[in-house]
Amino acid sequence: MTFMKSISYSIFLLVFTLCSFQGFSQQNKKNYYTTIVGFYNLENLFDTIDNPDTRDEEYLPEGKNGWTSERYWEKIGQMSRVISEIGTDVNPDGPAILGISEIENKEVVEDLVKSEKLKARNYGIVHYNSPDRRGVDVGLIYQPKYFKVTNSKSVTLKIEGEPDFYTRDQLVVSGLLDGEPVHIIVGHWPSRRGGEKRSAPKRIAAAKLGRQIIDSLYEVDPTAKIIYMGDLNDDPTNASVRRHIKTTTDKNDTVSGRMYNPMQEMYRRGIGSLAYRDNWNLFDQTMLSNDFMKKDYSSFRFYGARVFNKTYLMQPEGRYKGYPMRTFSGGIYTGGFSDHFPVYVVLVKEKK
């Protein structure tokens, strides 16, 4: 399948899925609650202040990207626009919970959630500084009227024999989603720098750490509702995800402790969250534990998954037409959004 055919097919599938979600919400909105849980790689959301402890020199006014206050606030505006629209066809309040990555610090997230398009949602923030060399972290924003945080921690990835290796921590946030205990894990696994095969062991190590966190939650509560999300820098079919996170595409197979990964079927159909060399990748994933897969809707259950790729998020013309429209392209400032599309899942339960 050519790249442009793949683009068209992906858009068709997303429109079809959108219609399905709209049909559900219109027919059953009186009987069901719907909530949105998503993830978005914000692509280098840096402030303009020099941090001597990190490699942020590219994102300074005098740096090679000429990262001025004007560009920073335009980036905030672009990110807030996207977040304000994610999932609003299902729930007008948008994401109740949104994992985020490539953020420099808590302050940039505070600017984001206080922006004009998001401030009415009163998003809370969970953030810890990571040991990543560039100073980028993962985080989580949430709407307090839907989600109450009860506990959080940041877990550092350490690789035996590589004491000087540093990457993003994995964020674990536990809380009550409309009164139901839920655990969210947000990751941003090591990149493919140096080549996919050469760098694969680092992502496998990150996957093993993620699985350890999942298993530790299961030890406390075998029926725990767990959502693992993030930019994994691997596709749903890679061994790091399938073998080490232990994912499945069979909803009935999650009783064994495997995580259901709706993104694998989407990836098989040619749907991606980022493009590289005329191919789609689906690095941005959201996986769910067994209790979300049950067939009754007495509590929150999985209903569907989507990649949010509205046309305005795409490069409109040129060699990279159809790719995510990023902030810089070929070193030139374009004022776009991110090199990743957001992803999200829809959860549904009956009103009592």
N, C-alpha and C positions, 0 to 999 in steps of 0.2 A: 504494500500500500504506500503510495507516494505521500510526502509530507502534507501537501495541500489537501489531498483526499482524506488523510487522517484528521486534519483540522476540521473539515466539513463534517465528517462522520462523528467526531467528538462533540461538535456543537449540536448535531441532531440528537445525540443521545442525552445531552444535558437538557435540551429543550423538552424531550420526552419525559425525562425524570421530573423536571420542573412542573410540567402539566400534571403528573401523577401526584406530586406533593400538593399542588393547588387544589386538585380534585378532592384529596383527602381532607384538607383543611376546610373547604367549602361545605362538603357533605357532612362532616362530623365535628365541626367546631363547637357545636353545642354540647357534645358528649365527651370530647377529648381535650386534654391539654397537649400542646406541642412545645418543645423547647429545643434550642439550637446550641450545640457544643462544637466549636471549631478550632482551627489552627491557622496561623498566618505567619510566614517568614517575611519580616518587614524590610529586608535587604538594607543592612547598614544604616540603621537609624541612630546616627551619631549626633551629639551636640557639637558646638563650635569651640569648646573649651579644651585646652590641652591637659591630658592626664599623663603625668610623667611615668606612671607605672604600666601603661599599655601602649600598643603601637597604633595610635590614632592619628598620626601625623598627616595622613592623606585627607582626613576630614577636619581640617582647620582652615581658616580663611586664607592663610599663606601656603597651604598644602597644594598638592598637584590637582586636587579636585576643586579648589577654590570654594571650600564649603563655608559660605557666608550665612549670616542670620536669615537673609531673604530666602536662600535655598533650603535652609533647615525648616523654616516655617511653611514653605510650600510643600515640603515632604510631609510634615505633620498634617497639613490639609488634605493631601492625597491619601494618606493612610487612613485618616478619620473618615473620609468619604467612603472608602471601600468597606471598612468595618461597619459603618452605619447602614450599609445596604445588605450585608450578608444575611441570608435567610429570612428577609423581611416578607417574602411571599408566603412564608409559613407562619411566622410570628413577627408582628410589626415591631416588637422590641429588639429584634436581632439576637445575636449570641448572648445567652445567659452566661456562658463561660467561653473564653477564647484564649488558647495558648498562643504565645508569640515568641519569636526568636530574632536574633541579630539586633538586639537593643544594647546600647552602650551602658545604660545605667537606669536607675529608677526615675531619675528626673525627666528623661525623655518620655517615659511612659506617662508620667504625671501631666506633661504638656499634651500628650496625645489624648488622654481621657478627659481633659478639661477643654478640649477643642470644641468649637461651635456645634459641630454635628454629633458629638458624643456626650457633652456635658449633662444633658437631661437624663441620661441613663445612670449617672452616678456610679460609674465603674470603680470597684475596688481593685487593688493591685497586690499581687504576691511576687516578690522579686528578691533574689540573692545575687551577690557578685560572684562570678565564676573566675577560675584561674586562667581562662583563655588568654592567649598572648595578645590578641587584638582587643581584648576587653569587651567582647560581645557576650551577652547572656541570653538565657531563656527567661520567660516570665509568664504570668497569667493574669488576665483581667476578668472580672466577674461582676454581675449585677446583684447587689445585696438583697434585693427583693425576691430573687429567685434562689440564690446560693449563699449559704452561710459557711464561712471557713472555720473549721474546728482545729486543724493542725496543718503544718507545712514544714518541709525540710528540703535541703539541697544536698544531693549525693554526688560526690566527686568520682570521676573515672580515673583509676590508677592502673597502669599497665606494667606488669612485672618485667624488669630488665630495662625499662625506659623511664628513669626517674625525672628526666627533663621534659617529658611529654605532658602537655596541658591542653585541655579542651573544655567545652561547656559542661557544666554540671547538669544532672537530671533533676528536675523539680518535681516534688511529690506534694500534692495538695489534697487534703481530705476535708470533706464538708457535707452539708445537707442540701440536696437539690430538691426544693419543695418538700423538705422534711425527710427525704430519703438519703441514707448514707451513700456517698459516692467518693471514689478516689480517682484523681486525675494525675497522670504522669506526663511531663513535657520534656522531650529530648531534642537535641540538635547534634546528631552524630558527627564524627570526624569526616572531613571532606575527602574527595577523591584526588586531591593534589598528589602528584607523583604517579598517577595512573590508578585505574580501578582495582586491578589485581594486587598491586603493591600496597595499596592503602587498605585493602579489605580486612586484614586482621584487626585494625583499630576499630572498624565498625562492628566487627564480630564481638570484640571486647565490650563495646558500648551496648550491644544487644544482650550479651550475657548479664551485664549489670542491670539492664532493664528487666530481664526475666527474674533476676534475684529480687528486685523490688516487688514485682508482681507476686512471686511466691511468698514473700514475707507478709504481704497483705492477705493472701489466702490462708496462711498459717493462723492468723488471728481470726479470720472469718472466711470459711470455705464458700460462702455465698456472696462474697464481696462483689460490689459493682465497681469495675475498674475500667478506665479508659486510658489507653496509651496513645499518645499523639506526638507528632513532631516532624521535623525535616530530618529524615534518616540518611540522606545522601545515598540511599539504595532503593531499588524498586521493590514492590511487594513480592516478586518472585526470587529475589536474591536470598542466599542461604542465611545471611544475618537475620533476616526477617522471618522466613519460613521455619528454619531449623532452630534458631537460637531464641528468638522471641516466642517461637512455637505458635505459628498462626495456622488458620484453616479457613477454607471458603465454605465449609459445611457447618451450618448453624447447629446441627445436632452433635457435632464433634467437640463442641466447646465444653461439654460435661467433663471431659478429661483434663480440663485446665488450660486448653488451648485458647488463644484469643481469636475471635472472629475478625477477619480483615476484609471489609467490603471493597477495599481499594484494588484487590488483586483482580477481581472480575472487571472492574473499570479499566484497569491497565491492559488487560487482555483485549478489550474492545478499542484500544487506541486512545483512551483518555489520559491526559497528563496534567501535571501542575507546573511543569517547566519544560523548555525545549532546548536542545543542544544538537548542533550539526544535523538539522532536519529530522530529528527524532524526538518523540515525547518521552519524558521520564515522569514517574509519579513518586517522587521522593517524599512528598508531604502526605502523611497517612494518619488515620485514626482507627484504632482497633479496640474491640470491646470484649468484655468477659461474658461468661455463660449466662448470668442472670438477666442480662439485657436481651437474650435470645428467646426467652420463654414466650409461649404463644398467647398467653392472656395479657391483658393490658391493665391489670390491677395496680401495677407500678410502672415506672418508666421502662419502656422496651425500645429496641432499635427499630426504626421504620425505614430509613434510607440514608444514603450518603451522596454527597455532591462535591464537584470541583466548581468553585465560583469563578467563572471566567467570562463575565460580560464583555461585550465587544470593546467598550472603552478602555478595558485593561490590556488590550492587545496592540502591538505595533501595527499601525494602519497601512504601512506601505514599505516598499524597499525589500532588501534581501531578507530581512527578518519579519516580514509581514506575518501576522498571526501569532508571533511569539509574545510572551508577557512583556509589556512595555516598561522597561526599568528606568531608574533614575539617571544612570549614565549608560551610554552605548558607544563602545569603541573609544572610551575616554572622553566623550563629548556629553555635556549635560543635556538631557532631554526632558527633564522634569516629569518623568513617568511615575510609576508606582513601585513595582518590585519585580524581580526576575522570577518570582513564584506567584502562582494563583493561590488564594486561600482554599481550604477544604473544610467541610463540616458534615456532621451527622444530625439527623432529626430523631428525637426521642418523643415517644407518645405514651400517654396513659389516660385511662378513663377518669372522668370527673365523678366525684362521689356526691 
